[in-house]
């Protein structure tokens, strides 16, 4: 128990040691003066306070001095009190005697703190002198500079003085005029006086205002009379004259506002340009111009503002003037290095630094516990210099307050601090936390310690000191780890120690993957109204939640309140309907709870320029000079200006005066026409477009004059054979140049000595004159002159040759004949020329008209020059009877046609097919469909198919389909293509004249699909054949929507026969002809569609080779095999086979031969032992080996898809006995029963020979 008590008191003792300290001023009076108001009779008192508050332990007490003597506020009848627990004085009823210099002292047993010294002064504003005197009337000369003098009242602080206009009823009106300027002394300067400055309803009044008291006083009224000169204001000009300027050498104070005045009078108003040390001053946030450029304002002056300031003044009259001001900058003292509070332990050394600047250079004095240090108790361990105090080997009684006071002629600066000598073991006030950081960042593990003497801090990880390199321990004790990596993960120990003890604290560091922006936004430049998109994407540690935030100029974008801004699913920022105000910097922040990454991009929204502002126009007799300035280009540089004008003739129409004024020009001289009222406006152009026009200029009026030109486009021609119409372009009113405008029209025959005929046309809006009774097609000389009340135009008229009216040509060209037919479209024609006089007009040439029978109402015309007697005409239709005739034509009429010439053209190349469609089937083929050409131009002999790969915008080599297509076909298959590949496929019709124009489409093959093809659909029909043979055409109709497969095989057998025969794999075509069949029989036909190892089987169709009738039958062979009727049929068929065998044996015994069998022997076929059907296992001949995928047929193969090969119209490849070469079909063979219906899993295929 005793031990616990002892520890408790030890802790209390230690806590007391920690809490004791000298006073520290936390609130004090300002260095500037402190103003107060004394209530006037009838007013309410306005209290004020003089602040003083300090901290310390024990709590400090306070005392004040006034004017250097102790100040006892309790002796002031309760007007002055001190706030409880503070030193602040409260003056509740201010009086004049409260004026004085005040200073506060806060003290306890450890020291005395000293506050600033403040001068407390009364604020007042006196009245103007003689305010009850008579009203003043002053006369000023129009056009000359003038000054209204003001004698403002006294007051403190100095009142603000300005001039106002005061009405008869006392109403006040401010003055804001570029010609009127107020100087610092309160005088109002007129740069020049105008008649409008005269006092009519208002008088000029000088006013003084106290900002502190919120009070103003008015002076006497001044009535201004203006003596007019009688001279036009534009002619009443005076060169600049100095009115008020700042003195030649001016002083400014650092950090304070400076105003330099340069007020000059003159007419026109002088313009002022400010320069510093010879360089023009540009306005900024710190340096501006006031009073329309007459005052230069520096808001917060600094040493860098010292120099020579020159104002240059000019108004275009007399010599330009200038005035220079040398500005010197002084400064009240300011701290360069402030003294700091210090908590130290016994035996340590205390060093107080104090360094101050200012102009003039300040003097530094030291204060100790409220007294000059010279009056302090001597201390041999203390060394005092102007800039420092050093106390070595500290003891407890060295605790106290020290103050540094820097003073010059412009003021002072003071700071009071203390040295607190303590003996305290280490305490960790703020220890390290468990930090989570990302790699590459900086980690700060805090360890804020307190103790006296100051503890030494060490950092360890796993009991090993960490220091140097990337590790840094700050003076405060924190551990800073730069460029954190995964190797820095672990537990860290902060260890603090001084001679009174030691202390430790622990924290950990975890490292995560750093957030990185992978797709940064890029700078964007758009026109207003367009959309802008900024992309942003990032990667972060998987364990951290990633958030994307967008800023606009540093502020988060509120997507709810700004619907034009939208963040898409991929975090992109989309700004729709952009405007110029959207321009700025956009920042993408990829943020996790522990780090963030930023990327910025700038959006520049360019818009049309703002309308220019007109500065004026100078009107002269024949020209005008227009001046303007730009009002902003909206982020797209101005490229040029255009100037538009209108006149009183067309007040609602603006015409282009010029559209190529360079962007650097802001003035342009324009020509004016006489007798017009002009107004102008300017339009600015940038790459976005044109600005709205500026306001229009003042009106420029010109005097009348004779016309400066005559009408343009004068010509003469007749409307019928007995007249001539003289026409011209009417002259707009702007070209009339005066009143009484009309046209003087003159004409005469183009025969020497013929007199002129004249006729005035008084209506300026007319543009033609009809001259009647003229001979047919004769030349005339014509001129039209512009005339007004001032006379005829000042340029000679241009005489032109016109012609009277034309008539119908009299003759048709003779001997119109066919010389040669060169192609199906072209023929050479000739004729005898007609005499020129028979044309009776301008001989324009010949017209050759062509047509074919039945198209007489759709003539084609070919125009031929007038000097030709033959022409090669290329508009005939091939392979048709063409008709042609020729006639002459002049400017108005066609002549009679010649006799009609008829001839037949040879075949030509056909036109394009009417339509062409391509459908992908399977993954390697296309089904092509087309309609034959509208213009066959002959007998079609076939179609050619070409194709090439398409890769982006490039094309592969052109390839040709192997077989030409029969002209009767309108569909075909194109095979051997690559899966999932785009192709350009073209078709050309063909005649004997060659291939016609191409028609192409682009289509993409399907991707490779491992699946069972759709149930195939097909059609079958018989083909004509020689007697004793029959053929069946099988056409596969692949599905265009589903999975059709890549190729097919046709299967057939005599109805009732158990074994199926099949064709080869048909890969290149969509049809196959089954040949060598018996006529007069019914065959069962089916199709299998294949794709790789998958296939599917169609329904069975019956085909009668006698009638060609088709009998679709749905057969499921495994079901039929068990049907009773099927068994009966099979028995009957077996009987017929036996009969057939007997007949054959009998015939063979008679020496006859079975034709097919003999031909098989001729090809090397022999009978095989009765061990099954050897067709399944042995090829028909050496040419029969092929793969199903290749689709190659054995034996000779034609290069055309022609039905003629199968006996249509000619014998084709039939032998004398009518049998078909190749027996049935090349590669035909007998197979086992048909494969089962398709299943999901791969099914066995019909056998393939390899």
HELIX and SHEET records of a PDB file:
HELIX    1   1 UNK A    2  UNK A   19  1                                  18    
HELIX    2   2 UNK A   73  UNK A   75  5                                   3    
HELIX    3   3 UNK A   96  UNK A   98  5                                   3    
HELIX    4   4 UNK A  195  UNK A  197  5                                   3    
HELIX    5   5 UNK A  291  UNK A  293  5                                   3    
HELIX    6   6 UNK A  303  UNK A  305  5                                   3    
HELIX    7   7 UNK A  373  UNK A  375  5                                   3    
HELIX    8   8 UNK A  396  UNK A  398  5                                   3    
HELIX    9   9 UNK A  486  UNK A  488  5                                   3    
HELIX   10  10 UNK A  580  UNK A  582  5                                   3    
HELIX   11  11 UNK A  733  UNK A  735  5                                   3    
HELIX   12  12 UNK A  836  UNK A  838  5                                   3    
HELIX   13  13 UNK A 1117  UNK A 1120  1                                   4    
HELIX   14  14 UNK A 1124  UNK A 1149  1                                  26    
HELIX   15  15 UNK A 1155  UNK A 1162  1                                   8    
HELIX   16  16 UNK A 1174  UNK A 1176  5                                   3    
HELIX   17  17 UNK A 1203  UNK A 1206  5                                   4    
SHEET    1   A 2 UNK A  21  UNK A  28  0                                        
SHEET    2   A 2 UNK A  52  UNK A  57 -1                                        
SHEET    1   B 5 UNK A  34  UNK A  36  0                                        
SHEET    2   B 5 UNK A 111  UNK A 122  1                                        
SHEET    3   B 5 UNK A 100  UNK A 108 -1                                        
SHEET    4   B 5 UNK A  61  UNK A  66 -1                                        
SHEET    5   B 5 UNK A  69  UNK A  71 -1                                        
SHEET    1   C 3 UNK A  48  UNK A  50  0                                        
SHEET    2   C 3 UNK A  89  UNK A  91 -1                                        
SHEET    3   C 3 UNK A  80  UNK A  82 -1                                        
SHEET    1   D 2 UNK A 124  UNK A 125  0                                        
SHEET    2   D 2 UNK A 155  UNK A 156 -1                                        
SHEET    1   E 5 UNK A 136  UNK A 141  0                                        
SHEET    2   E 5 UNK A 215  UNK A 227  1                                        
SHEET    3   E 5 UNK A 202  UNK A 210 -1                                        
SHEET    4   E 5 UNK A 160  UNK A 167 -1                                        
SHEET    5   E 5 UNK A 172  UNK A 174 -1                                        
SHEET    1   F 3 UNK A 146  UNK A 148  0                                        
SHEET    2   F 3 UNK A 188  UNK A 190 -1                                        
SHEET    3   F 3 UNK A 180  UNK A 182 -1                                        
SHEET    1   G 4 UNK A 238  UNK A 245  0                                        
SHEET    2   G 4 UNK A 258  UNK A 267 -1                                        
SHEET    3   G 4 UNK A 295  UNK A 298 -1                                        
SHEET    4   G 4 UNK A 287  UNK A 290 -1                                        
SHEET    1   H 5 UNK A 249  UNK A 253  0                                        
SHEET    2   H 5 UNK A 321  UNK A 337  1                                        
SHEET    3   H 5 UNK A 307  UNK A 314 -1                                        
SHEET    4   H 5 UNK A 271  UNK A 276 -1                                        
SHEET    5   H 5 UNK A 279  UNK A 280 -1                                        
SHEET    1   I 3 UNK A 249  UNK A 253  0                                        
SHEET    2   I 3 UNK A 321  UNK A 337  1                                        
SHEET    3   I 3 UNK A 355  UNK A 359 -1                                        
SHEET    1   J 5 UNK A 342  UNK A 345  0                                        
SHEET    2   J 5 UNK A 411  UNK A 422  1                                        
SHEET    3   J 5 UNK A 400  UNK A 408 -1                                        
SHEET    4   J 5 UNK A 363  UNK A 368 -1                                        
SHEET    5   J 5 UNK A 371  UNK A 372 -1                                        
SHEET    1   K 3 UNK A 350  UNK A 353  0                                        
SHEET    2   K 3 UNK A 388  UNK A 391 -1                                        
SHEET    3   K 3 UNK A 382  UNK A 385 -1                                        
SHEET    1   L 2 UNK A 424  UNK A 430  0                                        
SHEET    2   L 2 UNK A 448  UNK A 452 -1                                        
SHEET    1   M 5 UNK A 435  UNK A 438  0                                        
SHEET    2   M 5 UNK A 501  UNK A 512  1                                        
SHEET    3   M 5 UNK A 490  UNK A 498 -1                                        
SHEET    4   M 5 UNK A 456  UNK A 461 -1                                        
SHEET    5   M 5 UNK A 464  UNK A 465 -1                                        
SHEET    1   N 3 UNK A 443  UNK A 445  0                                        
SHEET    2   N 3 UNK A 479  UNK A 481 -1                                        
SHEET    3   N 3 UNK A 471  UNK A 473 -1                                        
SHEET    1   O 2 UNK A 516  UNK A 519  0                                        
SHEET    2   O 2 UNK A 537  UNK A 539 -1                                        
SHEET    1   P 5 UNK A 524  UNK A 527  0                                        
SHEET    2   P 5 UNK A 596  UNK A 606  1                                        
SHEET    3   P 5 UNK A 584  UNK A 591 -1                                        
SHEET    4   P 5 UNK A 547  UNK A 552 -1                                        
SHEET    5   P 5 UNK A 555  UNK A 556 -1                                        
SHEET    1   Q 3 UNK A 532  UNK A 534  0                                        
SHEET    2   Q 3 UNK A 573  UNK A 575 -1                                        
SHEET    3   Q 3 UNK A 565  UNK A 567 -1                                        
SHEET    1   R 3 UNK A 613  UNK A 619  0                                        
SHEET    2   R 3 UNK A 623  UNK A 629 -1                                        
SHEET    3   R 3 UNK A 667  UNK A 671 -1                                        
SHEET    1   S 4 UNK A 655  UNK A 662  0                                        
SHEET    2   S 4 UNK A 640  UNK A 647 -1                                        
SHEET    3   S 4 UNK A 677  UNK A 685 -1                                        
SHEET    4   S 4 UNK A 700  UNK A 701 -1                                        
SHEET    1   T 3 UNK A 715  UNK A 717  0                                        
SHEET    2   T 3 UNK A 723  UNK A 727 -1                                        
SHEET    3   T 3 UNK A 768  UNK A 772 -1                                        
SHEET    1   U 4 UNK A 757  UNK A 761  0                                        
SHEET    2   U 4 UNK A 742  UNK A 749 -1                                        
SHEET    3   U 4 UNK A 779  UNK A 788 -1                                        
SHEET    4   U 4 UNK A 791  UNK A 792 -1                                        
SHEET    1   V 4 UNK A 757  UNK A 761  0                                        
SHEET    2   V 4 UNK A 742  UNK A 749 -1                                        
SHEET    3   V 4 UNK A 779  UNK A 788 -1                                        
SHEET    4   V 4 UNK A 800  UNK A 803 -1                                        
SHEET    1   W 3 UNK A 814  UNK A 821  0                                        
SHEET    2   W 3 UNK A 827  UNK A 832 -1                                        
SHEET    3   W 3 UNK A 870  UNK A 873 -1                                        
SHEET    1   X 4 UNK A 860  UNK A 864  0                                        
SHEET    2   X 4 UNK A 845  UNK A 852 -1                                        
SHEET    3   X 4 UNK A 881  UNK A 889 -1                                        
SHEET    4   X 4 UNK A 901  UNK A 904 -1                                        
SHEET    1   Y 3 UNK A 913  UNK A 921  0                                        
SHEET    2   Y 3 UNK A 925  UNK A 933 -1                                        
SHEET    3   Y 3 UNK A 971  UNK A 974 -1                                        
SHEET    1   Z 3 UNK A 954  UNK A 955  0                                        
SHEET    2   Z 3 UNK A 942  UNK A 951 -1                                        
SHEET    3   Z 3 UNK A 959  UNK A 960 -1                                        
SHEET    1  BA 4 UNK A 954  UNK A 955  0                                        
SHEET    2  BA 4 UNK A 942  UNK A 951 -1                                        
SHEET    3  BA 4 UNK A 982  UNK A 991 -1                                        
SHEET    4  BA 4 UNK A 994  UNK A 995 -1                                        
SHEET    1  BB 4 UNK A 954  UNK A 955  0                                        
SHEET    2  BB 4 UNK A 942  UNK A 951 -1                                        
SHEET    3  BB 4 UNK A 982  UNK A 991 -1                                        
SHEET    4  BB 4 UNK A 999  UNK A1004 -1                                        
SHEET    1  BC 2 UNK A 964  UNK A 965  0                                        
SHEET    2  BC 2 UNK A1200  UNK A1201  1                                        
SHEET    1  BD 3 UNK A1018  UNK A1023  0                                        
SHEET    2  BD 3 UNK A1030  UNK A1036 -1                                        
SHEET    3  BD 3 UNK A1071  UNK A1077 -1                                        
SHEET    1  BE 5 UNK A1094  UNK A1097  0                                        
SHEET    2  BE 5 UNK A1082  UNK A1091 -1                                        
SHEET    3  BE 5 UNK A1047  UNK A1054 -1                                        
SHEET    4  BE 5 UNK A1060  UNK A1062 -1                                        
SHEET    5  BE 5 UNK A1229  UNK A1231 -1                                        
SHEET    1  BF 4 UNK A1094  UNK A1097  0                                        
SHEET    2  BF 4 UNK A1082  UNK A1091 -1                                        
SHEET    3  BF 4 UNK A1100  UNK A1104 -1                                        
SHEET    4  BF 4 UNK A1110  UNK A1113 -1                                        
END                                                                             
